[in-house]
Amino acid sequence: MKKLFAISLALLPLLVSADPDPSVMAIKRDSDLKWVENPAAPGLKFALLYGSPPTPGPYAIRVRFAPGVMTPPHFHPEERQIIVLKGTWWVGAGAKWDRENMSPVPAGGFVVHHANQIHYDGAKDEEVIVQITGTGTNGTTLVNELGNPK
């Protein structure tokens, strides 16, 4: 028992060591995230993980959908890769917003939004968190039922 305790004490510094130098690797923990409400879409919050979506270059963001929050039909000029981290994310395609014919993507699922393709997405009865990566410059263009930019 004494030997096990001595080994545990010897390993303790490894478990509580400091983070690596930020020039080697950047670590962002969930508790570090600063969630910002989207003023144009109440119930939709964003947290920046890496980069800057409106500027050229790679970026990573998290998006939190409150229950019942959906984005209307829109498109982005760049391809985006999305991982569902929490809840079931509902996705649909096309300019006509059809909440009844959306596909569920549960936590762990992966979606690619191809550039300039009209889609809509969101949460139905639970909070959903997705992580989005892409290469900016990022933009979102809302469309009418004919698929024309608003």
Residue pairs with C-beta under 8 A, 6 or more apart in sequence:
19 27
20 27
26 50
28 49
28 50
33 47
33 49
33 62
34 47
34 48
35 45
35 46
35 47
35 64
36 45
36 46
36 47
37 44
37 45
38 44
38 45
38 46
41 69
41 71
42 69
43 65
43 66
43 68
43 69
44 63
44 64
44 65
44 66
44 69
44 71
45 63
45 64
46 61
46 62
46 63
46 64
47 61
47 62
47 64
48 59
48 60
48 61
49 59
49 60
49 61
49 62
49 131
50 58
50 59
50 60
51 57
51 58
51 59
51 60
51 136
52 59
52 136
53 59
53 61
53 134
53 136
53 137
53 138
54 136
54 137
54 138
54 139
55 136
55 137
56 135
56 136
56 137
57 135
57 136
58 133
58 134
58 135
58 136
59 133
59 134
59 135
59 136
59 138
60 131
60 132
60 133
61 131
61 132
62 85
62 129
62 130
62 131
62 132
63 129
63 130
63 131
63 132
64 127
64 128
64 129
65 87
65 89
65 122
65 123
65 127
65 128
65 129
65 130
66 123
66 127
67 123
67 124
67 125
67 126
67 127
68 123
68 124
68 125
69 122
69 123
70 90
70 97
70 99
70 120
70 121
70 122
70 123
71 120
71 121
71 122
72 97
72 120
72 142
73 94
73 95
73 96
73 97
73 118
73 119
73 120
73 142
73 143
73 145
73 147
74 118
74 119
74 120
74 140
74 141
74 142
74 143
75 115
75 116
75 117
75 118
75 119
75 140
75 141
75 143
76 113
76 115
76 116
76 134
76 138
76 139
76 140
76 141
77 115
77 116
77 137
77 138
77 139
77 141
78 115
78 134
78 135
78 136
78 137
78 138
79 112
79 113
79 114
79 115
79 134
79 135
80 112
80 113
80 132
80 133
80 134
80 138
81 110
81 111
81 112
81 132
81 133
81 134
82 89
82 110
82 111
82 112
82 113
82 130
82 131
82 132
82 133
83 108
83 109
83 110
83 130
83 131
84 105
84 106
84 107
84 108
84 109
84 110
84 111
84 128
84 129
84 130
85 107
85 129
85 130
85 131
86 107
86 127
86 128
86 129
87 106
87 107
87 123
87 126
87 127
87 128
87 129
88 104
88 105
88 106
88 107
88 123
88 124
88 126
88 128
89 104
89 105
89 106
89 109
89 111
89 121
89 122
89 123
89 128
89 130
90 102
90 103
90 104
90 105
90 121
90 122
90 123
90 124
91 102
91 103
91 105
91 111
91 119
91 120
91 121
92 98
92 99
92 101
92 102
92 103
92 119
92 120
92 121
93 117
93 118
93 119
93 120
94 118
94 119
94 147
95 118
95 143
95 144
95 145
95 146
95 147
96 145
97 120
97 145
102 120
102 121
105 111
113 119
118 143
118 147
122 128
141 149
141 150
142 149
142 150
143 149
143 150
144 150
